[in-house]
Amino acid sequence: MKSWRSPFIIFFITCLLSLGLQRPGEAFFGLPIPEGNLEGILPTNGQELIVDRCVYLDGHCIFQVAAPRSELSTRLNYIQTQLNRVKQIYDSPEIPEIQVRPVGDSDTPGAQNNIEIQVGDEAPFRLMTVTRWDAQLHGEDIDSRTQQLIDQIQAALTQAQRERTPEYLKEQGAIAIGITVLALILNLVGRRWRHRLYKRQQWAMEFPKTATPIATQLSQRQSNNLQEVEMRLSQLLQGGAIAAALFINLGLFPQTRIFQVWLLTIFKYPLWLALIALVSYLSVRLSYALIAKVNQLLADGALEAFTFITQESNQRLELRVQTFSQVMRSIATLIILIIALLVFLWSINIDIAPILAGAGIIGLAVSFAAQNLLKDIINGFSIILEDQYAVGDVINVGAVTGLVENINLRITQIRDAEGRLITIPNGEVRIVANLSNQWSRADLNIPIPYNIDVDLALKVLGEVAQKMYEEKQWRSQIIEPPIVLGVDNFNERGMVIKLWIKTLPLKQWEVAREFRRRLAIALNQAGITIPALQNEVWLRSDVPPKLG
């Protein structure tokens, strides 16, 4: 029941302000309504020191007046006070005839620039004097502008009288009730929408998915971001429908329309800021969902490119996608926040051109001062995007070889065979050899004595390699049948037979060690010894032979 309390309270307030007010707001609340202080609602459109503002009647801008900035407030307050005198007459039981007419010498051009109002048999009172600034505001002469203002004021007073008739109030009351009912329906729709999203989130928390492939994780991330957008939209629909109904209903009646103008005056910039923040937040979430979708497509293509899919390859792809996703999310967030800030500054009439120019100069100066840092970041992004290497790979960069323990946009950290952690700026990574990307190879060079039958040696090597490949323990690490390439070279130790064994990443050293162990046993059983270094020594005497 508590969830329905707030909408009905707002509904009651709306009906009270919309239907129950049959008197002016100042009489109902006992407070003066400073309608003459509304000049700040509209932005300034003046030239030099001359500015213009609106004159309001029942919350409607009926015409604009212009004056020097220092005189405008006094002039505007006077006109508003005179119009409020006329407006109060419409609340009396009998409404006398109201006339708006020019005052001045009709034979002199520009002399009839005073406008007065006469109510019944009472003495007329001056409303305003049309100045040359008023005429220049619309590009007309004073007489033409005076006649236009008379027509506009007379039409506004006629409309104010019509809006206070019982028929008009009943019609607007029916519209207000319809708008309020529609707002309550939208509030209910938003509430049910939010409830369904909440139940979906609760179900996902109770039954989480563990050890999911990277493509599934990206799909879940995309779904979570879209659900967050839906949740905020449901909240906006739920609260915005009631607030919009209240705001619209306030503008339906002349007695309450001034409150609509007040709300617009007070909450103009806070509401604008809240709208910018909401749009920015939803844009960030939608960009995250789009990035997750793009990464999902890239992950699907990368998985298809793998000759085989193992836990290690999935982890490698997951790391690459997470790093790339994090970079893209940061860039998207920064761009959206900058755009939101510029839009807000523009909305409060701050010229953003100098800001953009200053930001460009500062960016240029920073780029010169941080060339190496930018170079590291750009090269680091290329390394991650192109998947040159990742954490867990064994790489060779220049004279450094080791296991990659950490990589980010700026540096790469490698642990070499002696346990030293070596940090390399990404800008210094030019030529890199990845020893463990997708698959590895054990490159074995086996020396055989010259006096051994080479075909027998080749047979023994092939049998040992094939037997090891067929064993279940090693089959999971050896991808393809080993290849005995044959005699690859001759050197001081004997004939060199080359053998290739294709393995999983980083398994080539383990497979090579086991193969050497087995080969040593097999060669010993076949009577073949691993040759030592063979040297042939020639001896000769430097003493010349005797003659005769």
MOTA-V984057 format. One record per run of one state. SS is the DSSP state (H for helix, E for strand, - for the rest). FROM is the first residue (numbers start at 1). LEN is the number of residues. If there is no record, write none. Layout:
ss:from:len
SS:FROM:LEN
SS:FROM:LEN
//
This chain:
ss:from:len
-:1:1
H:2:18
-:20:5
H:25:5
-:30:5
H:35:3
-:38:9
E:47:1
-:48:2
E:50:8
-:58:2
E:60:9
H:69:21
-:90:8
E:98:6
-:104:10
E:114:6
-:120:5
E:125:5
-:130:2
H:132:6
-:138:4
H:142:21
-:163:3
H:166:41
-:207:7
H:214:37
-:251:6
H:257:49
-:306:5
H:311:37
-:348:5
H:353:17
-:370:1
H:371:16
-:387:7
E:394:4
-:398:2
E:400:8
-:408:3
E:411:6
-:417:4
E:421:5
H:426:3
-:429:3
E:432:3
-:435:5
E:440:9
-:449:5
H:454:17
-:471:1
H:472:4
-:476:2
E:478:1
-:479:4
E:483:9
-:492:2
E:494:10
-:504:4
H:508:18
-:526:23
//
